[in-house]
């Protein structure tokens, strides 16, 4: 099958297709971030990079050959964590570019399959997207297949159900001994400011994990966000903190997103965190793809 991936990022779609056992002929990717492209080409060197999605009318591809269109259009305008400008945000308006491309492919291949992912949002925005696509979304929390809570909506023109709960916890993805072997991740090495550890934690709690608190690790991480973050529960601090409080490592963030270890190693840690936060939870996408195999 031939795939066109819009807003491809680091190509989580290709990992998911591999994991679902779907053989891909041509994989076309539209992406602008040079670091994400570097990671994609390091892992999938045959990927055909097309560039800016807004220039799609100039792409030299056989539109009738596209069997599957996928993408997660930029979500900043919809996210409850942002200003909720919705379609007034130029990034989230790119959803309509996805629709234009989908309709163009349908005009030459009515049987094309499509998948769109986006964040939890207000009902009125959901209705606009569903109306444009002609299907209702399925809401899936990545916690069912991974160690993080990450609620997302998925629109597709084939049927699929919720994945089974794998029971994955934060303890299952943590690297052992990080605080001992690499102090660069430790709060007491880099982030201790004037003795006020508690206030630092309150400000930056989305970036932190407790390395050796076994009781706390029997839970889920909060959502990995685009600055690279895992997060964890509040902790009552003593005047001297005796636990190992540290940032999640890039490999741990990869595991939260069910991405292979060191998949993003071709770029800096800063860029790894960013693209993982923007990426898909691969096992959710693979689960959805497994439901479409009989229709392809």
C-alpha positions in Angstrom: 0.0 0.0 0.0 1.0 3.6 -0.5 0.7 6.1 2.3 0.6 9.9 2.5 1.4 11.3 5.9 0.6 15.0 6.6 2.3 16.7 9.5 4.5 13.6 9.6 6.8 14.7 12.4 9.3 11.9 13.2 7.1 9.4 11.3 5.4 7.6 14.2 3.0 6.4 11.4 5.7 4.3 9.9 6.5 2.7 13.2 2.8 1.9 13.7 2.4 0.4 10.3 5.4 -1.8 10.8 4.0 -2.8 14.2 0.6 -3.6 12.7 2.3 -5.8 10.1 1.2 -3.6 7.1 3.6 -3.6 4.2 4.2 -0.2 2.7 5.3 0.5 -0.9 5.7 4.2 -1.0 5.6 6.4 2.1 5.2 10.1 1.3 5.7 12.6 4.2 4.9 16.2 4.5 7.0 17.9 7.3 8.9 21.1 7.9 10.8 20.5 11.1 14.4 19.6 10.0 15.1 17.7 13.2 12.0 15.5 12.8 13.0 14.9 9.2 16.5 13.9 10.3 15.0 11.3 12.7 12.7 10.0 10.1 15.4 9.6 7.4 17.7 8.0 10.0 15.1 5.3 10.6 13.3 5.1 7.3 15.7 6.3 4.6 13.3 5.5 1.8 10.7 8.1 3.0 9.8 10.6 0.3 9.8 14.0 1.9 7.4 16.4 0.2 7.9 19.6 2.2 5.3 22.2 3.2 1.7 20.9 3.3 0.4 24.2 1.9 2.2 23.5 -1.4 0.4 20.2 -1.9 -0.9 21.1 -5.3 2.7 21.2 -6.6 3.6 17.7 -5.3 4.7 15.3 -8.0 2.9 12.2 -6.9 0.3 9.9 -8.4 -2.7 10.8 -6.2 -4.7 7.8 -7.4 -2.1 5.5 -6.0 -2.6 6.7 -2.4 -4.3 4.0 -0.3 -4.0 5.6 3.1 -3.9 9.3 4.2 -2.9 9.9 7.8 -2.0 12.9 10.0 -2.4 14.8 13.2 -3.1 18.4 12.2 -1.6 21.0 14.6 -3.6 21.1 17.8 -2.5 24.4 19.5 -5.7 26.2 18.7 -7.9 23.4 20.2 -5.9 22.4 23.3 -7.3 23.3 26.7 -3.7 24.1 27.6 -3.6 26.9 25.1 -5.7 30.0 24.2 -8.3 27.9 22.4 -8.3 30.1 19.3 -9.6 27.0 17.4 -9.7 27.7 13.7 -8.6 31.3 14.2 -5.2 29.8 15.0 -3.3 29.6 11.7 -1.8 26.3 12.8 -5.1 24.6 13.6 -6.6 26.0 10.4 -4.3 23.5 8.6 -7.0 21.0 9.3 -8.8 22.3 6.3 -5.7 21.6 4.2 -5.9 18.0 5.3 -9.6 18.0 4.2 -8.7 19.6 0.8 -6.1 16.9 0.2 -8.4 14.1 1.3 -11.2 15.3 -1.0 -8.7 15.6 -3.9 -7.6 12.0 -3.3 -11.2 10.8 -3.1 -11.9 12.4 -6.5 -9.4 10.0 -8.1 -9.5 7.1 -5.5 -12.9 6.9 -3.8 -11.7 3.9 -1.7 -8.9 5.8 0.0 -8.7 5.2 3.8 -7.9 8.1 6.2 -7.0 8.6 9.8 -6.8 11.9 11.6 -5.7 12.5 15.2 -6.2 15.5 17.5 -6.4 16.6 21.1 -9.3 16.7 23.5 -11.2 19.8 22.7 -14.6 21.5 23.0 -17.6 19.8 21.6 -18.2 22.5 19.1 -14.8 22.1 17.5 -15.2 18.3 17.4 -18.5 18.8 15.5 -16.8 20.9 12.9 -14.1 18.3 12.3 -16.6 15.4 12.3 -18.8 17.2 9.8 -15.9 17.9 7.4 -14.7 14.3 7.6 -18.1 12.6 7.6 -17.3 10.3 10.5 -17.4 10.5 14.3 -14.2 10.2 16.4 -13.2 7.6 18.9 -11.7 8.9 22.1 -8.7 6.8 23.3 -6.5 7.3 26.4 -3.0 6.2 25.7 -3.0 4.9 29.3 -4.5 1.7 28.0 -1.3 0.8 26.1 1.3 2.9 27.8 2.5 4.4 31.0 1.0 7.9 30.4 -2.4 9.5 30.5 -2.9 11.1 27.0 -6.4 11.5 25.8 -6.8 11.9 22.0 -9.5 11.8 19.4 -9.2 9.6 16.3 -11.3 9.9 13.1 -11.1 7.1 10.5 -13.4 5.7 7.8 -13.2 2.2 9.1 -14.4 0.7 12.4 -12.2 0.1 15.4 -12.7 -0.3 19.2 -10.8 0.7 22.3 -7.6 -1.3 22.9 -7.4 -3.6 25.8 -5.7 -2.2 29.0 -2.1 -3.6 29.0 -1.6 -2.4 32.6 1.6 -0.6 31.9 2.8 1.6 34.8 5.5 4.3 35.1 7.7 1.8 36.9 7.7 -0.4 33.8 9.4 2.3 31.6 11.8 3.9 34.0 15.6 3.4 33.4 17.3 2.1 36.5 20.1 4.1 38.1 19.8 7.2 36.0 20.3 9.5 39.0 23.4 7.6 40.0 25.1 7.5 36.7 24.1 10.8 35.1 23.7 13.8 37.3 22.7 16.0 34.4 19.1 14.7 34.9 19.1 15.3 38.6 17.4 18.3 40.2 20.1 18.6 42.9 22.7 18.8 40.2 21.3 21.4 37.8 18.1 23.0 39.2 18.6 23.6 42.9 18.1 27.4 43.3 18.9 29.0 46.6 17.7 26.1 48.7 14.1 26.6 47.5 13.6 23.1 46.0 9.8 23.0 46.8 9.1 26.1 44.7 11.1 24.8 41.8 9.2 21.6 41.9 5.9 23.4 41.9 6.9 25.4 38.9 8.4 22.5 36.9 6.5 19.5 38.1 5.6 18.4 34.5 9.3 17.7 33.8 10.1 15.6 36.9 10.0 12.0 38.0 10.9 10.3 41.3 13.5 7.7 40.4 13.5 5.6 43.6 10.0 6.1 45.1 8.6 2.6 44.3 5.2 3.5 45.7 4.8 6.5 43.4 6.0 4.5 40.4 2.9 2.3 40.6 0.9 4.9 38.7 0.8 6.6 35.3 2.7 9.6 34.1 0.8 12.6 32.9 0.9 13.6 29.2 4.3 14.0 27.6 4.2 17.5 26.2 6.1 19.1 23.4 8.9 20.5 25.6 9.8 17.0 26.6 8.1 16.3 29.7 6.9 13.6 31.8 5.3 14.6 35.0 4.4 13.2 38.3 2.5 13.6 41.6 3.1 16.2 44.2 5.6 15.4 47.0 5.8 17.0 50.4 9.4 18.2 50.6 11.6 18.2 53.8 14.2 20.9 54.2 16.6 18.4 52.5 15.1 16.2 49.8 16.3 12.6 50.2 14.6 11.2 47.1 16.0 11.2 43.6 13.9 13.8 41.8 14.9 14.1 38.2 13.8 14.8 34.6 12.6 11.9 32.5 15.3 10.8 30.1 14.6 10.8 26.3 14.5 7.0 26.3 11.8 7.1 29.0 9.8 9.6 27.0 10.2 7.3 24.0 8.8 4.5 26.1 5.9 6.6 27.2 5.0 7.1 23.6 5.8 3.4 22.9 8.5 4.4 20.4 11.6 2.1 20.2 14.5 3.0 22.5 16.8 5.5 20.9 14.6 6.0 17.8 15.2 9.8 18.2 18.9 9.5 19.0 20.0 11.3 15.8 19.3 14.7 17.3 19.9 16.6 20.5 18.0 15.8 23.7 16.2 19.1 23.4 14.8 18.2 20.0 14.1 14.6 21.1 11.9 15.9 23.9 10.1 18.3 21.6 9.3 15.8 18.9 8.2 13.1 21.3 5.8 15.5 22.9 4.4 16.3 19.4 4.3 12.7 18.4 1.8 9.9 18.5 1.5 7.0 21.0 2.6 4.4 18.5 0.7 1.4 20.0 -2.6 3.3 19.8 -2.1 3.9 16.1 -0.9 0.4 15.5 -4.1 -0.9 17.2 -6.2 1.3 14.9 -4.3 0.1 11.8 -4.8 -3.5 12.7 -8.5 -3.0 12.2 -8.1 -1.8 8.6 -6.0 -4.6 7.2 -9.0 -6.5 5.8 -10.1 -3.4 3.8 -6.9 -2.8 2.0 
